[in-house]
Amino acid sequence: MLELSSNVAALQPSATMAISTRAKELIAEGKDVVDLCVGEPDFPTPGFISEAGIQAIRDGKTRYTPAAGIPQLKAAIAADIQRLSAGSIEADAGGVVVSAGAKQALFNVIFSLFGPGDRVLIPVPYWTTYPELVQLARADPVFVEGDPQRSFKVTTDDLDRAAGGDRVSGLMINSPSNPSGAVYSREELEEIARWAADRRVWLVSDEIYRRIYFGGQLAPGIFDLPPEILERAVLIDGASKAFAMTGWRLGFSYTSRELASKITALQSQTTSNATSLTQWAALAAYQRTEVADVEVERMRAAFKRRKNLLVEQFQAHLPEVPFVEPEGAFYFWVGIRGLARDGEGSMELCERLLGEAGVALVPGAAFGDDDFFRISYAYPEDTLRDAVQRLAASRK
Ligand code: PLP
């Protein structure tokens, strides 16, 4: 038996990647499978961004960069944060740390802020990586149950209940949410941020889906809030979802200079800088905002059409199956009731649906709720229609 350190003994592989790998194997064997697992836009990276990356290769921008990112990109990201904020923030490029994806930015932040003895509140359902990262830091995830009637969004009462009177060090908020698609209003966000500020709890706000919002162009974010409640707040965002750049690996954290310098030190000792070419490509996305906004709007509109299509299709063909109507991101959070047979949880149901109906879905257990599964609708409309037909047929 391989003897591993306690650092990774309990570490789980990414559940979404595991089922998607299985679906791809079946497709490679010639099976007819509709794979709705993957959480990435199906659009190509906008041409002007890719061109900037190609130009960077031609210009020989292939060397190490500063660990926290090239100054031009940090400045462009800071300016963009300010541009997108309704609050009175004066974004400081010194607070930006550019990383290899929002995932690395999250790792850096969680590892820098939390350690043994720290309790970190995580609303359920959560993005699968949060509890794993908290545990890698040897801190303890504390799950917060929200009300299904409120699309599982948590209130300060829910936070108090979960904290149970004991000190907590951190709170993860993800709006728009993966997997539920729920979006906190500005007022809800402010109430939560005040709760955290009053208790000196670090608020980590993952806003990677902020630009994929159906109630307007931009979901509310923490920098819409008054600065005095954001002293212990960290923004996580990145280019992966907004600009269809998942493979490029570009995310960032934005916080105080003091914390940013510690995060930079951590990154400088682990992976150094995000890929130089990716940074130059992302610079185009964050700098040429008028062109980028048009591309983002095109993708946002397509996701909204697909969301509407799925809602209609479920209501027409699977009326007894409950779901959360998404307000953002590109996920559909669906109850197993109405599809599951006696004794089946989300894992068993998703395994059966993959085998019998040829639809690959991610079991809710991976997101902390065994009564649900997740559909990604980053797929063409025909694929989504086909999937709903297959689910409807699976009940017979
Ligand atoms: N945060 C959330 C909520 C996500 O869903 C994802 C990707 O699925 C990430 C962060 C990671 O993004 P990236 O690909 O930039 O690492």
Residues whose N, C-alpha, C, O or C-beta is under 5 A from the ligand:
A	BS01	PLP	G39 A100 G101 A102 K103 Q104 W127 N174 N178 D206 I208 G238 S240 T246 L250 G251
